[in-house]
Amino acid sequence: MRRYRFVLFRPFQFIPVLFGISIITFILVRLIPGDPARILLGTRATPTAIANIRAQYGLDEPMWVQYLYFLKNLAAGEMGKSTLYKIDTLKLIVTRIEPTLALVVAGVVLALVIAVPFAAISARRQGTAADHAIRIVSTAGIGFPSFWLGAMLIILFAVRLDWLPVSGYGNSLGDKLLHLILPGLTIALSLSAVIARSLRAGMIAGLSSDVAVAARARGMPESVVFWRHVVPNALVPTVNLLAVNIGWLIGGTVVVESVFAVPGLGQLMVRGIFSRDYMVVQGVALTFAVATVLINFLADIVTVALDPRVEL
């Protein structure tokens, strides 16, 4: 249990990190050109109406006063009132978490389904045509932008073949899963390329490790050696890589949700930016930051559990 002591102290290290993120997000949001009150009221708004809206939402206060109000709201379990949706930002974010969480999970699951078998084939057939083909495809997959992949998948599977829905989230469980296939696959194609390269390198190193050699000397079949000893050791560095990329993936949902019109946090942030809804943008950004920190924390726990040699 001594190896898990960091679980007690690590959460306290997150406090200054999240505090710094909140400050940076607060400042950057207010550097976006445009007046939220003027955008909300339209081009024909009178100066008096604009002044009233700014006073109502505290936008006429100095920036440091607005930040103190933001911290006060957070301490009270709130994130301020959205100027666009006219409700508390935290309640609005809670209603949008499910689609984003489902999309991230779908993307990670599909990425693992794609990456693990391809990495195993590439590692066990190192130097063959199959290995070279998988490496070329994985390298190319890293370079494809999400919006382009999403558009190509829509054209192929939704427009030409008419197999899958183009956009939305659905109502029933089956309908939601169907709507998540294309956006989840868009995420998975890029993520699986990164995971496959990491797993391949770890598996190749594991095939010549002392553990694998000793297992072969005891008469174990090569397939048993590979899946029992090589793959678990290759997963340790991949878990941390996956955690880092999931953090990137959470931010990347902004693009994917916009392409597929998924009503999640990413789409909410885009609308908040265009409408200069400060509370929504900084609330979603802080939510993404908290999610990224928690995922990396869980990755550290999994890493310690997989490898007894690791101490954090």
N, C-alpha and C positions, 0 to 999 in steps of 0.2 A: 504493500500500500504506500510505501515511501515514494515510489515513482509517481504517484498520483497527487502528491502534495500541491503541485502547481494549480490544481483545480480550485483550491481554496483561495489562492492569492491572485491568480490571473484576472478574475473579474475586476479587481480593484485597479489593475493596470489599464483597463478599458475606459475608465472614467475620463482621464485627461485626453485620451485619443478621441473619444466621442465629443468632448467639450471643444477640442480644436477643430473637429470637423464641422460642428455646429457654427462656429465663428466664421470659418472659411465659406461655408454654404450661405450663411446669412449675408455676408458682404458681396459674394459673387452674384447672388440673386438680384440684389439691388443695383448692380452695375448693368443689368439688362436695360437697354434703351427703351423708353416709353413710360408713360404715367398710367398706373393701374386704374386710377379714377377716370381718366379721360377715355381709356379703352373700354371701360365698363359702361360709360354713359353714351359713348358714340361721339361722332365729329361735331354734332350740333349742341353739345353740352355747354351750359353757361358756366362762367367762372364761379358763380355762387354754388351751383350744384356740384362742381368739381371740388370746391373747398369743403363742402359738407361731407362728401364721400371720404375725402382724405382725413377729415377729423373723426369720422365714424370709425374708421379702421386704424386710426393712430398713425397714418402715413405722414402727417404734418409734424410729427415729433422728430427730434434729432435721432440719428441712427443708433447711438448707444442706448437711448431710452427705449427705442423699439426692440433692441436686443434684450434688454432687461424684461420687457413685457413678454417676449418669447420664452425666456427662461422661467418666468413666473407661471406662464401657461403650462409649460412642461412639468413643473413641479406639482401643478394641480391636475395633471393627467390630461391636458389639452394641448392643442397646437395652434390656437387662434381660429378665427372664422374665415372661411374661404370667401373671397370677394366675388367669385364666379358662381359657386354653388350655393352660397348663403347658408352653409351649415358648418359645424365644427370640423376642422380639417382631419383630426384623428378619427372621428366617426366615418368620414369619407374614405380615408385610407383603409380602414378595417373592411369596408365593403368591397375594396378592390384587391385585397391580398390574395384571395383564393385563386383567381385566374392566373396571377403571376406565379404563385407558388406551384400550381399545377403545371404551368408551362416550364418552369425550371426543372421540376422533377421529371417531366416527360422528356425534356432535352437530355438530362443526365442519364436516365435509363436507356434511352435510344443510343446515346453515345457509347455507353458501356457495351451494349449489345453488338454494336458495330466494331468497336475498338479491340475488345478482348480476343475474339477469334482471329481477327486479321493480324494482331500483334503476335499471337501464338504461331500462326502459319509462317509469318515473316521470320520469327526467331528460330523456329525449328528447321526452316529451309533457307538458312542464311546463304546469300550469294547466288541463289537460283533466280529464274525469271519471275517467279511468284513474289519473291522478296523484293526485287527491284521494282516490280509493278506496284506493290503496296506502298513502298517508300515514295515513289513518284506521286501516287494519288494522294497520300497523306500530306506531302509537301504542298501540292497544289491546293488541297482543302484548306490549309491555313490561310492562304492568300485570298480566298473568295470572300467578298463582303456579304454580310447577312442579308442586306436588302436585295442584292442581286440573286443570291440563292433562293430567297423567298419568292421573288418574281418568277424565276425559272420553274420552281416547284408548282406555283399556281398555274402557270401556262400549261405544264405537262399534265398534272394530276387533276386539276380542277376545270380547266378550260377545254383541253383536247380530249382527255379520257373521261372527264366528268365522274371521277371516282370519289372525290372528297370535296367538302365545302370550302369555299374560298375564304370566308371571314366569319367573325363572331365567336361566340363561346358555347352556345347551346343551353338547353334547360335541363334535360334528364342526364343521368350519368353516362349513358351510352352516347348520347348526342355530344356531350362535352368531350368525351374521349375521341370521338370522330373529328371534332373541330380542332383538337390539340395535335393531331398527327402531323399536318403540314408545318405549323410553326415549331413544333417540337423537333421535327426532322431538320428544319433549317438550322436550329441551334446545334443539333447533334452532329451534323456533317462537319462543322468547324471544330467543335469540341473533340470529336472522336479522332480527328487527325492529330491533335496535340497529345491525347492520351495514348494513342497507338504508338507514336514515336517513343514516348517515355517507357511504356510497357515493353516494347521491343528491346530497348537498350538494357532494361533491367533483367529481362528474360535471358538475353544472350550472356550477360555477366553471370547469371545464376546457373546456366548450363555447365559452366566450367568451375563453379565454386567447389569448395571442399565438401560441403554438405551433399551436393549432387554426386560428386565422385564417390564418397563413402556409401551413399545409397545404392549406387550401381554395383559397388564391390560386394554389397550384401545380397545381390541378386535381384534387386527390384526392377521391374519392367520400366522401360524408358518413359512410357506414358505416365506411370505412377510417380516417377521421379520428377517429371515435369510439372504435373498438377499439384503434387503434395509439397514439394520443396522449392521448386523454381518460381512458380507463380506467386505464392504467398510473400516471398522475399521481394519480388518485383513490385508488389502492390504498395510497399511502404513509401518509396519516393513518389509513387503515382498518387497516393492519397493527398499528399501536400500539394502536388501540382494541380490535382482536381479541385482542391479547396481554393487555391488562388484563382483558377479559371472560373469557378462558380461565382466568385466575387465579381470577376469581369463579366460573367454571364448575366448576373442580376442587373448590372448596368446596361448590358446589351439587349435586355428585354424591351428597352425603350424603342429600339428600331424594329424589332420583330413584332411587337404588339401594334405598332403603327402600321406596318405592312399588312398584317392580318386582321386588323381592327379587333384585337382582343381587349376587352374592357378591364385591363389590369392597371398596375401602378405605373408602368411605362407610358401607357397612353394618357393616363391622368397627368403625368409630369409634362408631357408634350403640350397638352391643352393648357396647363398652368403656365408654361413658358410663354405661349402665344398670347394668353390673356393677361400676362404680368400678374398672375395670382401668386404673390410672394409666399403666402402661408402654405399653399399646396406644394409649391416647388421645394421649399426648404423642408417641409414635412416628409415628402417622398424621399428626398435626398438623405435625410437623417435615417429614415427607415431602411433604405438600401445600405447605409453605413453600418447600422446595428446588425442587419442580416449578414453582412460580410464578416464582421467581427465574430459573430456567433458561429458561423460556418468554419472559420479558421480555428476557433477554440475547439469545436467538435473534431476537427481534423487532427489536432494535437492529441486529443484523447485517443482517437483511433490509432494513431501512429504508435503511441506508447503501448497500446494493447496488442498491436501486431508484432512489435519488435521489443523483446525484453531488454535489449542493450540500450535503448533510448531512454534518456532522462531529461526532463524539461524543468 
